[in-house]
Amino acid sequence: MSPITVVEGRRLSLTNLDKVLYPRTGTTKGELLHYYATTAGALLAHVHDRPVSFLRYPDGPGGQQFFTKNVPPGTPAWVKTTEVPGSTAKSRQQVLVRDVPTLMWAANLVVELHTPQWTAAAPRIADRLVFDLDPGAPATIVECCGVARWLRERLGADGLNVYAKTSGSKGLHILVPIEPTPSDDVTAYAKAIAVEAERTLPGHVVHRMTKALRPGKVFIDFSQNSASKTTAAPYTVRARELPTVSAPVTWDEIETCTDPEQLTFLFDAVAERRERHGDLLAPLLNLNRARPLPG
């Protein structure tokens, strides 16, 4: 029998808690669930009312992985869902992670959490702008930091407030709170900035996804601003060899980064960082920080 846990009045069956998901660190599923329970306060604020997509990896990063936007089979009736319009006439139902029981139910599936830049209340109308900085070897997150500094200055010149987190993989995510704007307009603005970055930082930046162009450079992926795309949520654990987290970082950390290890955060380091810094992405939730995109 799987143990039954009551979380805020909801009965959950939490399975295989001793199963090792990350062999290199010996991290078990139970430890992963504990992380999500203790990080719920910060994480829930950033995914609230955003339809969640799941990258599932039930046997750990070395096993099968599959991405799903639809509500998984067997989802409890009390889990909130929302209808999400498709690019055609078709729509689908997706999960909303609004409370701790839903988060723990999702974590029990062993998932990365991914969200769009818009909320269920206003589909395809973005309230966040994102740049995914992805280094092409031999470039690393160190080179991403240089590009992030340029983006911060450039976006700041347009009156925008800029924040950052690690992707939890190889690079950085640059996040900007904006006044509600159609996703197509946000994508167009982000592309223009990426093109400008490539022109200003020749040999260091590429804005096109073509793999042959990317070795030794930082690819600025602006396409995640598309209404149909999603980005790894703040504080989600990634399906990588190590249990790394998409963790908020300070600009001081970005300024002083000289080694990728300095911006690699395992799940068990996040509590101490939150105690020291608070939620570094909390300003994203402050409507007073949102600014209009330049016309």
C-alpha positions as a printed NumPy array, in Angstrom:
array([[  0.   ,   0.   ,   0.   ],
       [  1.234,   3.464,  -0.843],
       [  1.227,   5.847,   2.114],
       [ -1.694,   8.274,   2.24 ],
       [ -0.777,  11.812,   3.195],
       [ -3.309,  14.514,   3.98 ],
       [ -2.198,  17.896,   2.63 ],
       [ -4.443,  20.821,   3.509],
       [ -7.423,  18.483,   3.665],
       [ -6.657,  16.613,   0.44 ],
       [ -5.748,  12.905,   0.551],
       [ -2.705,  12.07 ,  -1.572],
       [ -1.122,   8.726,  -2.328],
       [  2.613,   9.357,  -2.484],
       [  4.413,   6.464,  -4.152],
       [  7.94 ,   5.025,  -4.29 ],
       [  9.399,   7.543,  -1.861],
       [ 12.657,   5.571,  -1.507],
       [ 13.207,   5.361,  -5.26 ],
       [ 16.54 ,   6.922,  -6.281],
       [ 15.896,   9.367,  -9.116],
       [ 19.358,  10.951,  -9.335],
       [ 21.994,   8.193,  -8.966],
       [ 24.982,  10.583,  -8.852],
       [ 23.694,  12.252,  -5.69 ],
       [ 21.53 ,   9.404,  -4.396],
       [ 18.561,  11.789,  -4.358],
       [ 15.288,   9.966,  -3.739],
       [ 11.767,  10.772,  -4.784],
       [ 10.898,  11.441,  -1.148],
       [ 13.632,  14.081,  -0.949],
       [ 12.336,  15.658,  -4.153],
       [  8.806,  15.839,  -2.72 ],
       [ 10.145,  17.348,   0.5  ],
       [ 11.874,  20.04 ,  -1.548],
       [  8.637,  20.981,  -3.274],
       [  6.723,  21.028,   0.009],
       [  9.224,  23.401,   1.608],
       [  9.554,  25.594,  -1.505],
       [  5.83 ,  25.794,  -2.201],
       [  5.385,  29.346,  -0.914],
       [  7.734,  30.864,  -3.484],
       [  7.064,  28.474,  -6.348],
       [  3.264,  28.707,  -6.222],
       [  3.357,  32.479,  -6.502],
       [  5.134,  32.225,  -9.866],
       [  2.94 ,  29.527, -11.425],
       [ -0.374,  30.745, -10.001],
       [ -3.076,  30.961, -12.675],
       [ -0.629,  29.925, -15.41 ],
       [ -1.507,  26.727, -17.287],
       [  1.209,  24.221, -16.439],
       [  2.909,  21.869, -18.864],
       [  4.748,  18.857, -17.48 ],
       [  8.023,  17.309, -18.55 ],
       [  7.658,  13.935, -16.855],
       [ 10.644,  11.744, -15.974],
       [  9.239,   9.098, -13.595],
       [ 12.367,   6.937, -13.621],
       [ 14.803,   9.812, -13.245],
       [ 16.68 ,  11.83 , -15.88 ],
       [ 18.232,   8.688, -17.346],
       [ 14.847,   7.122, -18.068],
       [ 12.008,   7.933, -20.4  ],
       [ 10.981,  11.594, -20.625],
       [  7.822,  12.952, -22.195],
       [  6.267,  16.407, -22.394],
       [  2.548,  16.885, -21.91 ],
       [  0.262,  19.886, -21.834],
       [ -2.986,  17.965, -21.465],
       [ -4.416,  17.002, -18.08 ],
       [ -2.803,  13.633, -17.162],
       [ -5.064,  10.567, -16.852],
       [ -6.111,   9.907, -13.263],
       [ -5.908,  13.556, -12.21 ],
       [ -7.977,  14.04 ,  -9.026],
       [-11.288,  15.839,  -9.489],
       [-10.213,  18.575,  -7.063],
       [ -7.254,  19.654,  -9.218],
       [ -8.208,  22.885, -10.965],
       [ -7.907,  23.017, -14.749],
       [ -8.49 ,  25.646, -17.384],
       [ -9.4  ,  25.644, -21.049],
       [ -6.511,  26.87 , -23.174],
       [ -7.232,  28.074, -26.714],
       [ -5.132,  26.505, -29.421],
       [ -3.611,  28.184, -32.454],
       [ -6.443,  26.604, -34.459],
       [-10.065,  26.142, -33.438],
       [ -9.148,  23.322, -31.046],
       [ -8.626,  23.953, -27.349],
       [ -7.414,  21.753, -24.508],
       [ -7.64 ,  21.508, -20.736],
       [ -4.491,  22.16 , -18.698],
       [ -3.682,  21.984, -15.008],
       [ -3.505,  25.046, -12.782],
       [ -1.151,  24.608,  -9.812],
       [ -2.776,  26.954,  -7.318],
       [ -2.192,  25.246,  -3.972],
       [  0.092,  22.92 ,  -2.046],
       [ -1.993,  19.746,  -2.575],
       [ -1.904,  20.242,  -6.342],
       [  1.83 ,  20.918,  -6.264],
       [  2.468,  17.749,  -4.264],
       [  0.226,  15.716,  -6.561],
       [  2.22 ,  17.012,  -9.549],
       [  5.559,  16.426,  -7.812],
       [  4.533,  12.825,  -7.159],
       [  4.374,  12.361, -10.947],
       [  8.053,  13.492, -11.065],
       [  7.882,  16.506, -13.342],
       [  9.506,  19.695, -14.455],
       [  6.983,  22.54 , -14.354],
       [  6.773,  24.806, -17.407],
       [  4.504,  27.844, -17.846],
       [  3.709,  30.408, -20.545],
       [  4.27 ,  34.139, -20.185],
       [  0.519,  34.731, -19.771],
       [ -2.179,  33.723, -17.287],
       [ -5.405,  31.791, -17.716],
       [ -7.313,  35.017, -17.124],
       [ -5.823,  36.548, -20.291],
       [ -4.646,  33.884, -22.75 ],
       [ -2.077,  35.047, -25.301],
       [ -1.705,  38.393, -23.499],
       [  1.754,  38.341, -21.912],
       [  2.639,  39.96 , -18.598],
       [  6.248,  38.753, -18.727],
       [  9.026,  38.962, -21.281],
       [ 11.685,  36.248, -21.321],
       [ 15.054,  35.685, -22.97 ],
       [ 16.525,  32.183, -22.722],
       [ 20.319,  32.456, -22.957],
       [ 21.68 ,  29.122, -24.156],
       [ 25.478,  28.705, -24.517],
       [ 26.934,  26.662, -27.339],
       [ 30.022,  24.743, -26.203],
       [ 32.711,  25.672, -25.417],
       [ 30.771,  28.718, -24.185],
       [ 29.165,  28.294, -20.753],
       [ 26.938,  30.203, -18.39 ],
       [ 29.923,  32.518, -17.804],
       [ 29.497,  33.852, -21.349],
       [ 25.738,  34.033, -20.75 ],
       [ 26.434,  36.38 , -17.848],
       [ 28.165,  38.837, -20.176],
       [ 25.159,  38.818, -22.495],
       [ 22.804,  39.16 , -19.519],
       [ 24.614,  42.31 , -18.414],
       [ 24.216,  43.798, -21.881],
       [ 20.514,  42.909, -21.926],
       [ 19.973,  44.462, -18.526],
       [ 21.488,  47.745, -19.667],
       [ 19.686,  47.708, -23.023],
       [ 16.289,  46.842, -21.577],
       [ 16.824,  49.338, -18.78 ],
       [ 17.285,  52.021, -21.451],
       [ 13.736,  51.191, -22.543],
       [ 12.521,  51.699, -18.975],
       [ 12.151,  47.994, -18.158],
       [ 13.   ,  46.219, -14.898],
       [ 15.117,  43.104, -15.415],
       [ 15.603,  39.979, -13.271],
       [ 17.424,  36.699, -13.757],
       [ 17.433,  33.029, -12.853],
       [ 19.456,  30.059, -13.928],
       [ 17.758,  27.769, -16.404],
       [ 18.786,  24.859, -14.207],
       [ 20.54 ,  23.461, -17.273],
       [ 23.384,  25.337, -19.   ],
       [ 22.224,  28.926, -19.229],
       [ 20.234,  31.839, -17.874],
       [ 16.685,  33.135, -18.128],
       [ 16.222,  36.899, -18.223],
       [ 12.748,  37.94 , -17.039],
       [ 10.961,  41.265, -17.36 ],
       [  7.546,  42.21 , -15.909],
       [  5.521,  44.076, -18.541],
       [  2.097,  45.618, -18.846],
       [ -0.292,  43.188, -20.585],
       [  0.707,  42.973, -24.249],
       [ -0.28 ,  40.572, -27.053],
       [  2.263,  37.751, -27.245],
       [  2.957,  38.432, -30.929],
       [  4.012,  42.008, -30.096],
       [  6.226,  40.816, -27.239],
       [  7.881,  38.273, -29.531],
       [  8.55 ,  40.95 , -32.151],
       [ 10.148,  43.245, -29.574],
       [ 12.241,  40.407, -28.119],
       [ 13.446,  39.413, -31.586],
       [ 14.496,  42.992, -32.332],
       [ 16.513,  43.089, -29.106],
       [ 18.135,  39.729, -29.906],
       [ 19.081,  40.921, -33.392],
       [ 20.538,  44.102, -31.901],
       [ 22.532,  42.041, -29.4  ],
       [ 24.019,  39.945, -32.205],
       [ 24.957,  43.098, -34.112],
       [ 26.433,  44.771, -31.008],
       [ 28.272,  41.701, -29.717],
       [ 29.565,  40.074, -32.909],
       [ 31.193,  36.725, -32.376],
       [ 29.51 ,  36.332, -28.987],
       [ 25.761,  36.202, -29.694],
       [ 23.486,  34.52 , -32.218],
       [ 19.732,  35.028, -32.463],
       [ 18.99 ,  32.153, -34.834],
       [ 18.466,  28.588, -33.658],
       [ 20.64 ,  27.027, -36.396],
       [ 23.029,  24.738, -34.54 ],
       [ 25.907,  25.331, -36.952],
       [ 25.966,  28.996, -35.878],
       [ 26.031,  28.364, -32.144],
       [ 29.413,  26.825, -31.103],
       [ 31.219,  29.219, -28.779],
       [ 28.348,  31.703, -28.81 ],
       [ 25.294,  32.474, -26.698],
       [ 22.004,  31.807, -28.444],
       [ 19.367,  34.34 , -27.369],
       [ 16.121,  32.4  , -27.668],
       [ 13.391,  35.023, -27.939],
       [ 10.818,  32.551, -29.257],
       [  9.654,  31.495, -25.794],
       [  7.569,  34.666, -25.79 ],
       [  5.285,  32.99 , -28.316],
       [  1.847,  32.338, -26.843],
       [  2.207,  28.62 , -27.603],
       [  5.563,  28.162, -25.839],
       [  6.57 ,  27.696, -22.221],
       [  9.62 ,  28.215, -20.012],
       [ 10.831,  26.255, -16.988],
       [  9.168,  27.77 , -13.934],
       [ 11.176,  29.392, -11.141],
       [ 12.279,  26.833,  -8.533],
       [ 11.425,  23.763, -10.606],
       [ 13.929,  20.895, -10.354],
       [ 15.266,  19.892, -13.763],
       [ 15.527,  16.464, -15.352],
       [ 19.317,  16.649, -15.588],
       [ 22.124,  14.401, -14.389],
       [ 22.159,  16.347, -11.13 ],
       [ 19.042,  17.673,  -9.325],
       [ 19.641,  21.262, -10.37 ],
       [ 17.053,  24.006,  -9.882],
       [ 16.002,  26.92 , -12.054],
       [ 17.081,  29.304,  -9.314],
       [ 16.809,  33.098,  -9.037],
       [ 20.184,  34.847,  -8.918],
       [ 21.419,  38.31 ,  -8.003],
       [ 23.02 ,  40.702, -10.452],
       [ 26.094,  40.701,  -8.231],
       [ 26.374,  36.945,  -8.797],
       [ 26.08 ,  37.489, -12.534],
       [ 28.675,  40.277, -12.459],
       [ 31.23 ,  38.157, -10.61 ],
       [ 30.672,  34.756, -12.224],
       [ 33.914,  33.273, -13.547],
       [ 33.082,  29.564, -13.283],
       [ 29.863,  27.65 , -14.149],
       [ 29.895,  26.014, -10.718],
       [ 29.195,  29.406,  -9.142],
       [ 25.747,  29.438, -10.756],
       [ 24.885,  25.762, -10.411],
       [ 22.397,  25.212,  -7.601],
       [ 21.221,  21.802,  -6.436],
       [ 17.795,  21.456,  -4.847],
       [ 19.242,  21.203,  -1.33 ],
       [ 20.889,  24.641,  -1.627],
       [ 17.695,  26.561,  -2.354],
       [ 16.343,  26.862,   1.185],
       [ 19.514,  28.571,   2.401],
       [ 19.482,  30.917,  -0.595],
       [ 15.875,  31.883,   0.053],
       [ 16.655,  32.493,   3.715],
       [ 19.544,  34.746,   2.709],
       [ 18.011,  36.572,  -0.255],
       [ 14.268,  36.032,  -0.001],
       [ 12.539,  35.431,  -3.321],
       [ 14.699,  37.347,  -5.773],
       [ 11.927,  37.138,  -8.358],
       [  9.23 ,  38.573,  -6.09 ],
       [  9.319,  41.875,  -8.046],
       [  7.845,  39.991, -11.024],
       [  4.651,  39.711,  -8.973],
       [  4.539,  43.426,  -8.154],
       [  2.309,  45.217, -10.657],
       [  4.184,  48.444,  -9.933],
       [  7.285,  46.921, -11.555],
       [  5.533,  46.191, -14.848],
       [  6.292,  48.648, -17.632],
       [  4.908,  49.086, -21.146],
       [  6.952,  47.844, -24.058],
       [  8.244,  50.645, -26.26 ],
       [  5.742,  51.501, -28.973]])
